Amino acid sequence: MTQIYQEALKVTTSKWRTYDIATLCMSLPREPACYVIYLDGVLSYVGQSTDFAKRISMHGIRPGYGNSIATKWGYFTSVVIKARFSSRYGDWAMRELRLIKRLQPPLNCAGSIRKRGKS
């Protein structure tokens, strides 16, 4: 197999679905999910919810002025959300805990932008 085909195969077989600002304005699935938020291309937040659409709307992500995107954390040029849905009870919550422990996203520190372990 060529490398391009292998890369395409990885993308199509991923269980994670990607949403950008254009798809956030449309209807989102109302299913349990674990999700990660990338702000300006940097992994910034990991979360989970029993109702993905409702939780994403609570983050207040909306088009801002000019090319910016407004969030509760500030203004950014790009916001991408990747979500993995699961119907097994609690599966999404355990996935969130493992991802936070492994990736240590900066916004999972009680809403602050500080790095973990710094005061």
Salt bridges, closest charged atoms under 4 A:
ASP51 OD2 - ARG30 NH2 3.00
ASP91 OD1 - ARG88 NH2 3.55
ASP91 OD2 - ARG95 NH2 3.39
